[in-house]
Amino acid sequence: MSDSVQVRPPILAAGGIVLRQGSRPRIAIVRLRWDKSWVLPKGKLYPGEHALAAARREVFEETGHEVSVHGFLGSMLYAVDGRMKIVQFWHMRAIGGRKREPMDDIKAVKWVSLKQAIEVLTRAHEKVFLANVGPVALRAAKQSVRDKSSKPWTHNKGKRQGGSVRFAATAH
């Protein structure tokens, strides 16, 4: 008996919940040019690309900011054109000011509070995801400011390394 349903591999993507430090931390959201939706910065992996490397690349391309990585936040799974898309997200912090203009697909970048980001995001699954992992990222950022010992995670030949990270919440 043969299976008549063709199984298509999932779309793999990665991105970041990107914070900009200040008296009130702000979260980056981006507006897509083609459909004018507000989304979290993310994008598809290149063949053979590690998810964390893709997350850094996509965040840089979409926001224009270099980032430090401070831990894995979780994965989001949803359907796109009949295929499943799996997006992995990391807690990131912007380093300095914008280094380049966002890619052509991005119409605007906004830095807003967690509450505003949840309200402005267009896609329901991103709103729910951010409502779950956003507070974790904010608590970790506040704690690292108090500790002054936060060391970013780096990627070294497939292994994570770095300072003490006190969270690993995964939202599904």
C-alpha positions as CSV (number, residue, x, y, z in Angstrom):
1,M,0.0,0.0,0.0
2,S,1.5,3.3,-1.0
3,D,0.9,6.6,0.7
4,S,-0.8,9.0,-1.7
5,V,-0.1,12.1,0.4
6,Q,3.1,13.8,-0.5
7,V,5.0,14.9,2.6
8,R,6.7,18.3,2.2
9,P,9.5,19.2,4.6
10,P,8.8,22.1,6.9
11,I,10.1,25.6,6.2
12,L,12.9,26.4,8.7
13,A,13.3,30.0,9.9
14,A,14.9,31.9,12.8
15,G,14.7,35.3,14.3
16,G,15.0,37.4,17.4
17,I,13.1,39.2,20.1
18,V,15.4,42.2,19.9
19,L,15.7,44.6,22.9
20,R,17.2,48.0,22.9
21,Q,18.3,48.9,26.4
22,G,17.4,52.2,28.0
23,S,15.4,53.4,31.0
24,R,12.5,51.5,29.3
25,P,13.6,48.5,27.1
26,R,12.1,48.5,23.6
27,I,11.4,45.6,21.3
28,A,12.0,45.7,17.6
29,I,9.1,45.0,15.2
30,V,9.3,45.4,11.4
31,R,6.8,46.3,8.7
32,L,6.8,44.3,5.6
33,R,6.7,46.3,2.4
34,W,4.6,43.9,0.3
35,D,1.6,43.4,2.6
36,K,2.2,46.2,5.2
37,S,2.0,43.7,8.1
38,W,3.9,44.3,11.4
39,V,6.0,41.2,12.3
40,L,8.9,40.1,14.5
41,P,12.3,40.1,12.7
42,K,12.9,36.7,11.2
43,G,13.5,34.8,8.0
44,K,14.3,31.5,6.3
45,L,17.5,29.5,6.8
46,Y,19.8,29.1,3.9
47,P,20.6,25.4,3.1
48,G,23.1,24.2,5.7
49,E,22.9,27.4,7.8
50,H,22.7,27.0,11.6
51,A,19.5,28.5,13.0
52,L,21.3,30.9,15.4
53,A,23.5,32.2,12.5
54,A,20.3,32.7,10.4
55,A,18.6,34.6,13.3
56,R,21.5,37.0,13.6
57,R,21.7,37.5,9.8
58,E,17.9,38.1,9.5
59,V,17.8,40.5,12.4
60,F,20.7,42.5,10.9
61,E,19.1,42.5,7.4
62,E,15.7,43.5,8.7
63,T,16.5,46.0,11.5
64,G,20.0,47.2,10.4
65,H,21.3,46.5,14.0
66,E,24.1,44.1,15.1
67,V,23.0,42.1,18.1
68,S,24.3,40.1,21.0
69,V,22.5,36.8,21.8
70,H,21.4,36.1,25.3
71,G,19.5,32.8,25.1
72,F,17.0,30.7,23.3
73,L,13.4,31.8,23.9
74,G,11.3,29.2,22.0
75,S,9.9,28.0,18.7
76,M,6.8,28.9,16.8
77,L,5.0,26.5,14.5
78,Y,2.3,27.5,11.9
79,A,1.1,26.7,8.4
80,V,2.1,28.7,5.4
81,D,0.7,27.8,2.0
82,G,0.0,24.3,3.0
83,R,3.4,23.7,4.6
84,M,4.5,23.9,8.2
85,K,6.9,26.7,9.2
86,I,9.1,26.3,12.3
87,V,10.6,29.5,13.5
88,Q,13.2,29.5,16.4
89,F,13.7,32.7,18.4
90,W,16.5,34.0,20.5
91,H,16.6,36.8,23.1
92,M,18.9,39.5,21.5
93,R,20.0,42.9,22.3
94,A,20.9,45.7,19.8
95,I,24.6,46.8,19.9
96,G,24.9,50.5,19.4
97,G,23.0,52.3,16.6
98,R,21.8,51.2,13.2
99,K,24.7,50.0,11.0
100,R,22.8,49.8,7.7
101,E,19.4,50.5,6.2
102,P,17.0,47.6,6.5
103,M,16.6,45.4,3.4
104,D,14.2,46.4,0.6
105,D,11.4,44.1,1.9
106,I,11.2,46.1,5.1
107,K,9.3,49.4,5.0
108,A,9.9,50.4,8.6
109,V,11.4,49.4,12.0
110,K,9.7,50.4,15.2
111,W,11.1,50.1,18.8
112,V,8.1,49.8,21.1
113,S,7.2,48.6,24.6
114,L,6.2,44.9,25.0
115,K,2.6,45.9,25.4
116,Q,2.7,48.1,22.2
117,A,4.5,45.3,20.3
118,I,1.8,42.8,21.2
119,E,-0.9,45.3,20.1
120,V,0.7,46.3,16.8
121,L,1.8,42.9,15.6
122,T,-0.5,41.8,12.7
123,R,-0.3,38.0,13.0
124,A,-2.2,36.4,15.9
125,H,0.4,33.6,16.4
126,E,3.1,36.2,16.8
127,K,1.1,38.2,19.3
128,V,0.6,35.0,21.4
129,F,4.2,34.0,21.1
130,L,5.5,37.4,22.2
131,A,3.0,37.6,25.0
132,N,4.5,34.4,26.4
133,V,8.3,35.0,25.8
134,G,8.5,38.8,25.9
135,P,8.2,39.0,29.7
136,V,11.0,36.3,30.0
137,A,13.3,38.4,27.8
138,L,12.5,41.6,29.7
139,R,13.1,39.9,33.1
140,A,16.4,38.5,31.9
141,A,17.5,41.9,30.5
142,K,16.6,43.6,33.9
143,Q,18.5,40.9,35.8
144,S,21.6,41.3,33.6
145,V,21.6,45.0,34.2
146,R,21.5,44.4,37.9
147,D,24.2,41.6,37.8
148,K,26.3,43.5,35.2
149,S,27.7,40.1,34.4
150,S,25.7,39.3,31.3
151,K,27.9,37.7,28.6
152,P,26.3,37.1,25.2
153,W,26.1,33.7,23.8
154,T,28.3,33.0,20.8
155,H,28.2,30.2,18.3
156,N,31.4,28.2,17.9
157,K,31.4,25.2,15.6
158,G,27.9,24.2,16.5
159,K,28.3,24.7,20.3
160,R,26.8,27.4,22.4
161,Q,29.0,29.1,24.9
162,G,28.7,32.1,27.1
163,G,27.8,33.5,30.5
164,S,25.1,32.6,32.9
165,V,21.7,32.6,31.3
166,R,18.9,32.0,33.8
167,F,16.0,31.1,31.5
168,A,15.1,28.7,28.7
169,A,11.4,29.1,28.3
170,T,9.9,27.4,25.2
171,A,6.5,28.5,24.0
172,H,4.6,26.3,21.5
